[in-house]
């Protein structure tokens, strides 16, 4: 991405797509985690403390997973957009 200057339309589009992908994939992963952990509490009659533990644990896990997934995707995108050694060319050129 161009530092200090205006971004081109293609760069803005790439950022928008990557942000959407990060949010959607994070929401999907969080929903799966929530369903896996809290699902039994919603489907079956469990003792009160177990049900509360599963619901709270699933909610916390989903929130943490959503945050970690979103940050990981956006950091990977930012690193991929920057050249590893600016100003250098490959030896094959």
N, C-alpha and C positions, 0 to 999 in steps of 0.2 A: 504494500500500500504506500502511496506517496506520502512522505512525511513533510509537513510544513506547507503542502500545496492542497489544492482542491482535488477531491477524488473524482475519477471518471464515473460515468453511468455504470459501466461494467463492474467497477470496484464496489460501488454502492449496491448493485444488484447481488453481487457475490456475498457481501456482508449480510444483506437481508435474507438470502436463502440459507446461509450458514446459521444465522440466528434462529430462523424458523426450524431448521433441522435440529439444532441443539435443544430447543424448547420442546419440540414434539417427541424426540427420542427420549429425553429426560422424563417427560410426562408418562410415556409408555412404560419405561423401566420402573418408575415409581408406582404406577398402577399395578404392575405385575407383582412387585414386592409387597405392596399393601394387600393385594388379594391373597398372596401366598401366606403371609403372616396373620392377617386379621380375618381371612376368609373362614377358617374353622369357627371362630367366635361368632360370625354372622350366620353360619349355616347350622350349627349344632347348639344344643343347650349345654353350656359349660358352667362350672361353678363361677360365681361372681368375680372373685379375684383373678381367676385365670382369664376370663373374658376381658376384663379391664386391662390386664397385662398384655394380652395379644393385640387389642385395639390400639393401645397407646404405643406399644412397641412397633407395630406395623406403621403407624402414623409417623413416628420419629424416623424409622428406617426409610420410609418413602420420601420424607422431606430431605434427609441427608443425601440419599441417592439422587434425587432431583438436582440438588445443588452441585454435587460432585460431577455428575454427568454433564450438566450445562457448562460448568467451568472448564472441564476437560476438553470438550468439543471446541469451545471458543478459543482456548489457549492453543490447541493443536492447529486450528485454522490460522491464527495469527502467526505462529511460527512458520507454517508452510508458505505464508505470503511474503516472508522476508528472505532474501538471498542469504546463504550461509556465509559467503565471503564477498561482500560488495566490491565491485571494481575488478575482480579477478575473472579470468576466463578459464575454461577447462583446458587441460593440456592437449586435447584432441583438436582444438580449433585452429 
